[in-house]
Amino acid sequence: MVELLRTNDLVLISFIEALLAGAGIECFVADQYMSAVEGSLGFLPRRILVADGETTRARQVLRDAGLEEELKRDEREARRRPAFQRG
């Protein structure tokens, strides 16, 4: 599985799940239960993962829905993460 993006925005996560499901792309939201452990402080973002072969199509679905900035923002943040934290 490949990380599509990471965010703490629960509404955005639900929207992306619905978009991907509508396009027939299965996704997995990783770390969604970590908020209980971290106390909902927001320092452990949830990650949206898709199958390796669906990455390009999933990114296009999000771009078509006007979420290109979310993808770009996450890509910029990924470059700042230490190598061991990159997807």
N, C-alpha and C positions, 0 to 999 in steps of 0.2 A: 504494500500500500504506500501511496505517496501523499505527503501533506499538501493539501491545496491551500489552506491558510489557517491562521490561528487568531482568535479573538475572544474577548470577554462579553461581547454583545449577544445576549441570549435571543433577542428578536432577530438579529442578523443570522444567527445559526439556524433558527427555525425556518427562516425564509430560504436560506441556501439549501437546507435539507429538502424543502418542498420543491424548489426549482430542479434540483438534481433528480429527485424521485419522478417528477413530471417528464424528465428527459430520459427516464429509464436507466439512470446511473445510480448505483448503490454507493452509499457513503457511510462512514463510521465517524462518530464524534468521540474523539479520545479525550480523556481527562475531564469528562463532564461531571464526574462525581467527586473530583478533587476539591471542589469548592467547599464541600462539607469538612474536609480535612484542613483546608487553609483558612476557613472562617469567612469565606466570601470576600476576601480582601482584593481579589482581582490580580494577584501576581502570578497565577498559574492559568494562562489562557487555555481555552478549549481548542482542540485541533480538529479540523475537518479533513478526513483522509478518504481517498478514492483508490480504486484498483490501478495498478501501474498502467494498464492499457487504456484507461479512461481519462487520464490527466488532461490531455489536449482538449478533448471534447468537453470535459467538465469546466475547464477554464473558459472555453468559448461560450458555454451556457451562461456563465456568470457575467462575461463581458456583454453578451446580448441583453442581459437583464439590467445593465447599467452599473454593474459592480466592479468595473475595471479598476477603479481607485482602491478598492479593498484589496485586490490582488497585488497592485503595485505597492501599496503601503506595506503589505505583509512581506513582499519580496525585499523591500528596502530594509525592513527590520530584520529579516533573516540574514542579511549580509553583516549586520552588527552583532549577531549572536555568536558566541564561541562555537568552534567547529563541532564540539561534542553535542551541542543542542540543535544543530541543523538537521532537518528531515531528510 
